[in-house]
């Protein structure tokens, strides 16, 4: 006996593109509705394998989404480090310019471990 089967997945989809990619890789007849994987069609086998297919797609989607989150976190970390580096450069330039205005001469500049050490010298006659 065949009929229309309605099976919903348990995973909430947060990235539709990755979910669609998982469906395309598995080549199963599953759709995305309301941010869930859904099978709602006429099936000859009364949906025997559809739950397993949805679970397989959900597993693949979860793996892809975790990899995506790791990449995004790495990109954000690199962006923050770059912003900090630019800020340090601006502060160092400002400090050197202010020291020169007050009559100091830059004798030595050491940059290591994200710190800047300046040795300033002023001669008074």
PyMOL commands that set and color helices and strands:
alter all, ss='L'
color gray80, all
select helices_A, chain A and resi 16-26+50-101
alter helices_A, ss='H'
color red, helices_A
select strands_A, chain A and resi 3-8+31-33+36-43+105-112+115-121
alter strands_A, ss='S'
color yellow, strands_A
deselect
rebuild
show_as cartoon
